[in-house]
Amino acid sequence: ALCRRVVRALAALQDVAAVPALHALMDDVNARLEVVRALGLLRSPTSLPVLTKALREDVRVPVRAEAALALAQLGGPRARAALAQAARREKEAPVQAAIKQALSAPDRL
C-alpha cells in the first residue's frame, strides 16, 4: 500500500525525472499496475521498452491492459508496432479490448 502511494505521488509530480525510479519499481508485483499507469501519464519515450515488456510478458491481465493504454499515451510508431504485435497474440478479452482502444487513438499513434 505504501509503495502504491509513492508511485501515485511520483506520477502526480508530472516530472520525467521520476521515470527511472518508476522503472525500478516494476519488480514490485503489488505496485506494478500503478507504475504502468504512472508511466503512461508521464509519457517518457524511455518507458517504451518497459511498457512493451509489461504488455508482452506480465502474468497479470490488468497490468497488460494498462500497459496497452499507457503505450497509446506515449504514442509513436514504435508504440503502435508493439500494440499491433500484441493484438496478434493476446488471448485475454480485457487486454484485447485495451489494445483495440489504444490502437483507435489516432491522435497519439
FENZI-V228662 format. One record per pair of residues at least 4 apart in sequence whose C-alpha atoms are under 7 Angstrom apart, sorted by sequence separation. I is the first residue (numbers start at 1). J is the second residue. If there is no record, write none. Layout:
i->I j->J
i->I j->J
This chain:
i->1 j->5
i->2 j->6
i->3 j->7
i->4 j->8
i->5 j->9
i->6 j->10
i->7 j->11
i->8 j->12
i->9 j->13
i->18 j->22
i->19 j->23
i->20 j->24
i->21 j->25
i->22 j->26
i->28 j->32
i->31 j->35
i->32 j->36
i->33 j->37
i->34 j->38
i->35 j->39
i->36 j->40
i->37 j->41
i->38 j->42
i->39 j->43
i->47 j->51
i->48 j->52
i->49 j->53
i->50 j->54
i->51 j->55
i->52 j->56
i->53 j->57
i->54 j->58
i->60 j->64
i->61 j->65
i->62 j->66
i->63 j->67
i->64 j->68
i->65 j->69
i->66 j->70
i->67 j->71
i->68 j->72
i->69 j->73
i->70 j->74
i->71 j->75
i->75 j->79
i->76 j->80
i->77 j->81
i->78 j->82
i->79 j->83
i->80 j->84
i->81 j->85
i->82 j->86
i->83 j->87
i->84 j->88
i->85 j->89
i->86 j->90
i->92 j->96
i->93 j->97
i->94 j->98
i->95 j->99
i->96 j->100
i->97 j->101
i->98 j->102
i->99 j->103
i->100 j->104
i->101 j->105
i->105 j->109
i->58 j->63
i->26 j->32
i->58 j->64
i->90 j->96
i->72 j->79
i->10 j->18
i->39 j->47
i->71 j->79
i->26 j->35
i->54 j->63
i->55 j->64
i->87 j->96
i->54 j->64
i->55 j->67
i->87 j->99
i->22 j->35
i->54 j->67
i->55 j->68
i->7 j->22
i->36 j->51
i->68 j->83
i->51 j->67
i->83 j->99
i->19 j->39
i->51 j->71
i->80 j->103
i->8 j->34
i->16 j->42
i->4 j->31
i->7 j->34
i->11 j->38
i->3 j->31
i->7 j->35
i->14 j->42
i->16 j->44
i->37 j->66
i->45 j->74
i->65 j->94
i->69 j->98
i->80 j->109
i->4 j->34
i->8 j->38
i->33 j->63
i->36 j->66
i->40 j->70
i->43 j->73
i->44 j->74
i->52 j->82
i->56 j->86
i->65 j->95
i->68 j->98
i->72 j->102
i->11 j->42
i->32 j->63
i->36 j->67
i->39 j->70
i->40 j->71
i->43 j->74
i->48 j->79
i->64 j->95
i->68 j->99
i->76 j->108
i->77 j->109
i->37 j->70
i->40 j->73
i->65 j->98
i->69 j->102
i->72 j->105
i->75 j->108
i->76 j->109
i->36 j->70
i->40 j->74
i->61 j->95
i->68 j->102
i->75 j->109
i->73 j->108
i->72 j->108
i->72 j->109
